Amino acid sequence: MDDADRPPHRLAQRHDPTAEGAASSTPRTSKAVTRLQKRGLVERTSCAGDGRAINVRLTREGLHTYLRATPPHIELARDTILGDLSDEELTTLASLLERVADRLDAR
């Protein structure tokens, strides 16, 4: 199963890909994961294929927190940022953000 097809609570990624996806440094991501782990929201497990890597996955509480936070976050973004944009502007914004994401992925 591809990572994109996994439910969020089953998504396990090594620190480096997580850091790259968040456009953050590995140490900063590691500190964020430590904070989430202390709150009981994620757990770290050994990576079977790479002894140097650590997988991170949401705990049951982490999944519940994620599911509670997502709808209000989406509503806030829609109302605050996207609400006044026309369909044409939204299409332009999506295109520009795809280009930005592509440039970040190329780094």
Sine and cosine of phi, psi and omega as CSV:
sin_phi,cos_phi,sin_psi,cos_psi,sin_omega,cos_omega
0.00,0.00,0.77,-0.64,0.03,-1.00
-0.94,0.35,0.58,-0.82,-0.01,-1.00
-0.80,0.60,-0.58,0.81,-0.03,-1.00
-0.92,0.39,-0.39,0.92,-0.02,-1.00
-1.00,-0.04,-0.12,0.99,-0.04,-1.00
-0.99,0.13,0.58,-0.82,0.12,-0.99
-0.88,0.47,0.43,-0.90,-0.10,-1.00
-0.85,0.53,-0.54,0.84,-0.04,-1.00
-0.96,0.29,-0.21,0.98,0.00,-1.00
-0.96,-0.29,-0.06,1.00,-0.01,-1.00
-0.96,0.28,0.88,-0.47,0.02,-1.00
-0.85,-0.53,0.86,-0.51,-0.01,-1.00
-0.78,-0.63,0.49,-0.87,0.11,-0.99
-0.95,0.30,0.33,-0.94,-0.03,-1.00
-0.85,0.52,-0.70,0.71,-0.08,-1.00
-0.86,0.50,-0.77,0.63,0.03,-1.00
-0.88,0.48,-0.57,0.82,0.03,-1.00
-0.90,0.43,-0.71,0.71,0.01,-1.00
-0.89,0.47,-0.68,0.73,0.00,-1.00
-0.90,0.44,-0.67,0.74,0.00,-1.00
-0.91,0.42,-0.49,0.87,0.01,-1.00
-1.00,-0.07,0.08,1.00,-0.05,-1.00
0.79,0.61,0.73,0.68,-0.06,-1.00
-0.75,-0.66,0.24,-0.97,0.04,-1.00
-0.99,0.16,0.41,-0.91,0.03,-1.00
-0.87,0.49,-0.71,0.71,0.04,-1.00
-0.87,0.50,-0.64,0.76,0.01,-1.00
-0.91,0.43,-0.67,0.74,0.03,-1.00
-0.90,0.43,-0.66,0.75,0.01,-1.00
-0.87,0.49,-0.66,0.75,0.04,-1.00
-0.91,0.42,-0.65,0.76,0.03,-1.00
-0.90,0.44,-0.66,0.75,0.02,-1.00
-0.90,0.44,-0.64,0.77,0.04,-1.00
-0.87,0.50,-0.69,0.73,0.03,-1.00
-0.89,0.46,-0.68,0.73,0.03,-1.00
-0.91,0.42,-0.60,0.80,0.01,-1.00
-0.92,0.40,-0.67,0.74,0.03,-1.00
-0.88,0.47,-0.50,0.87,0.03,-1.00
-1.00,0.09,-0.06,1.00,0.02,-1.00
0.98,0.18,0.33,0.95,-0.07,-1.00
-1.00,-0.06,-0.40,0.92,0.03,-1.00
-0.68,-0.73,0.29,-0.96,0.13,-0.99
-0.72,-0.69,0.50,-0.87,0.04,-1.00
-0.97,-0.22,0.64,-0.77,0.08,-1.00
-0.70,-0.72,0.40,-0.92,0.04,-1.00
-0.93,0.37,0.55,-0.84,0.06,-1.00
-1.00,-0.03,0.89,-0.46,-0.07,-1.00
-0.88,0.48,-0.58,0.82,-0.07,-1.00
-1.00,0.08,-0.22,0.98,-0.08,-1.00
-0.50,-0.87,0.97,-0.24,-0.06,-1.00
-0.89,0.46,-0.30,0.95,0.02,-1.00
-1.00,0.07,-0.26,0.97,-0.12,-0.99
-0.99,-0.13,0.40,-0.92,0.07,-1.00
-0.82,-0.57,0.73,-0.68,0.10,-0.99
-1.00,-0.04,0.54,-0.84,0.02,-1.00
-0.82,-0.57,0.74,-0.67,0.04,-1.00
-0.63,-0.78,0.45,-0.89,0.03,-1.00
-0.93,0.37,0.64,-0.77,0.17,-0.98
-0.99,0.13,0.07,-1.00,0.06,-1.00
-0.85,0.53,-0.69,0.73,0.03,-1.00
-0.91,0.42,-0.61,0.79,0.05,-1.00
-0.89,0.46,-0.66,0.75,0.04,-1.00
-0.90,0.44,-0.70,0.72,0.02,-1.00
-0.88,0.47,-0.66,0.75,0.03,-1.00
-0.90,0.44,-0.70,0.72,0.04,-1.00
-0.86,0.52,-0.73,0.68,-0.04,-1.00
-0.92,0.38,-0.55,0.84,0.05,-1.00
-0.95,0.31,-0.57,0.82,-0.10,-1.00
-0.99,0.15,-0.49,0.87,-0.14,-0.99
-0.89,0.46,-0.80,0.60,-0.04,-1.00
-0.85,0.52,-0.72,0.69,0.03,-1.00
-0.89,0.45,-0.58,0.82,0.00,-1.00
-0.91,0.42,-0.70,0.71,0.02,-1.00
-0.90,0.44,-0.68,0.73,0.01,-1.00
-0.89,0.46,-0.69,0.73,0.02,-1.00
-0.88,0.47,-0.72,0.69,0.01,-1.00
-0.88,0.47,-0.69,0.72,-0.01,-1.00
-0.90,0.44,-0.73,0.69,-0.06,-1.00
-0.95,0.30,-0.64,0.77,-0.10,-0.99
-1.00,0.07,-0.64,0.77,-0.14,-0.99
-0.97,-0.25,-0.70,0.71,-0.16,-0.99
-0.98,-0.18,-0.25,0.97,-0.16,-0.99
-0.84,0.53,-0.56,0.83,-0.07,-1.00
-0.99,-0.10,0.07,1.00,-0.03,-1.00
-1.00,0.04,0.63,-0.78,0.05,-1.00
-0.97,0.24,0.19,-0.98,0.06,-1.00
-0.85,0.52,-0.65,0.76,0.01,-1.00
-0.90,0.44,-0.68,0.73,0.02,-1.00
-0.91,0.42,-0.62,0.78,0.04,-1.00
-0.90,0.44,-0.64,0.77,0.04,-1.00
-0.90,0.44,-0.69,0.73,0.03,-1.00
-0.90,0.44,-0.70,0.71,0.01,-1.00
-0.87,0.48,-0.70,0.71,0.01,-1.00
-0.87,0.49,-0.68,0.73,0.01,-1.00
-0.89,0.46,-0.70,0.71,0.01,-1.00
-0.91,0.42,-0.67,0.75,0.00,-1.00
-0.92,0.40,-0.56,0.83,0.08,-1.00
-0.89,0.45,-0.66,0.75,0.04,-1.00
-0.90,0.44,-0.67,0.74,0.03,-1.00
-0.88,0.47,-0.73,0.69,0.00,-1.00
-0.87,0.49,-0.66,0.75,0.04,-1.00
-0.88,0.48,-0.64,0.76,0.02,-1.00
-0.92,0.39,-0.64,0.77,0.04,-1.00
-0.91,0.40,-0.64,0.77,0.02,-1.00
-0.90,0.43,-0.51,0.86,-0.03,-1.00
-0.97,0.24,-0.23,0.97,-0.03,-1.00
-0.94,0.34,0.00,0.00,0.00,0.00
